[in-house]
Amino acid sequence: MRNVAYINEVPPEQQAYADQSQLKTFYDAKNKIGWFLMKGAPRPSFTLRLLDDISDYLESVKQEMQESNGEKYDYLVVGSDVDGMFNLGGDLELFKKYIEAGDRQGLLDYAIKCIDILYQNMFHYNLDLTTISLIQGDALGGGFEAALSSNVIIAERGAKMGLPEVLFNLFPGMGAYSLLSRKIGFAAAEKMILSGNLFSAEQLYEMGVIDILAEKGEGEVAVYRYIKNTARSSNTYKSMQKLKDICNQVSYQELADIATVWADAALQLAPKDLRMMERLVRRQNNRVEEGY
């Protein structure tokens, strides 16, 4: 984790797990927090390797919870190990390869990998814990979708988020509409998706998309402050989480059906759309090479 100056919070002892190729994980025993920080390569997007690393880590969490009778974790926090970027979304280079090959099954398999993780994150892996997204940099496309799936979303001022898929004539097919429509309404969700615009953390906080707005560089502090606050009224917070699970239900079938529409739509992209996708990949690579 980044070094931060904690305000009235003592930096916890961190136990580093063995790093996977595209994921860094820590366990904070004092506060029962599992941290998993993404570092997709060659760019911070959801590569197949990163998706597998996340799945493996979450399976280990569930196993540890079972072995500890549900006592080991109270929180799971997803963040990034890449400065200035949370996650840039789907692996566009891989999408282009599948589309050019007419590989519908490849596209659908990728989408199902994504929604398997997203769906579990929404419902906190059927465990008595809270999932938190910590956004300290840009979250685009699938990166924004992933962040939206957490029970609590914390973003630092200045972070940019959005769904740019309309730029290459597609739509975000792994949960954006389902999640946003339940937060801000169907019309507002559709408007955001069709605009392709980027929004600041400040704007999204005012819209009700972001739960907690942190000062730049103080995202980790905001996580610990939230945990400290919830400890004072833990029964209330846990009960509210159960209410949200009941009232904001998204079925797995809904996500799977949307993913199928997405895969079919991807195969309809024209050569000019694929060229735009390729340009976006180059922009992402340039940002990584420039350190942001």
LINSULJO-V426582 format. One record per pair of residues at least 6 apart in sequence whose ideal C-beta (glycine too) atoms are under 6 Angstrom apart, sorted by the first residue. I is the first residue (numbers start at 1). GAP is how many residues later the second one is. Records with the same first field share a line. If there is no record, write none. Layout:
I=GAP / GAP
This chain:
4=216
6=215
7=214
9=215
12=16 / 18 / 19
14=12
15=12
16=10
17=8
20=33
21=28
22=17 / 18 / 19 / 27 / 28 / 31
23=13 / 30
24=13 / 57
25=11 / 32
26=9
27=7
31=196
32=41 / 42
33=42 / 44
34=27 / 39 / 42
35=42
36=21 / 42
37=42 / 43 / 44
38=42 / 49
39=42 / 43
40=7 / 10
43=241 / 245
44=38 / 41 / 43 / 44
45=43 / 44 / 46
46=44 / 96
47=44
51=62
54=63
62=63
64=8
65=7 / 8 / 62
70=58
73=56
74=55
75=55 / 57
76=55
77=55 / 57 / 146
78=55
79=55
80=6
84=53 / 208
85=52 / 53
86=49 / 51 / 53 / 57
87=52 / 56
88=52 / 55 / 196
89=51 / 52 / 53 / 54
90=51 / 52
92=185 / 188 / 189
93=188
96=178 / 181
98=8 / 9
99=167 / 170
104=159 / 163
107=156 / 159
108=155
111=63 / 148 / 151 / 152
114=60
115=59 / 140 / 144
118=31 / 57
119=133 / 136
121=10 / 28
122=27
124=7
130=21
131=19 / 20
132=18 / 20
133=14 / 17 / 20
134=20 / 85 / 89
135=12 / 20 / 24
136=20 / 83
137=22
138=22
139=8 / 22
140=22 / 24
141=24 / 31
142=32
144=17
145=27 / 29 / 30 / 31
147=6
148=31
152=59
153=57 / 58
154=58 / 60 / 68
155=46 / 55
156=58 / 60 / 63
157=44 / 58 / 59
158=58
159=42
160=38
161=38
162=35 / 36 / 37
163=9 / 13 / 30
164=32
165=6 / 7
166=28 / 30
167=29
168=105 / 108 / 109
169=100 / 104
173=85 / 86 / 89
175=80
177=12
178=72 / 76
180=9
181=8
182=66
183=26
184=23 / 24
201=9
204=6
205=8
212=10
214=8
230=7
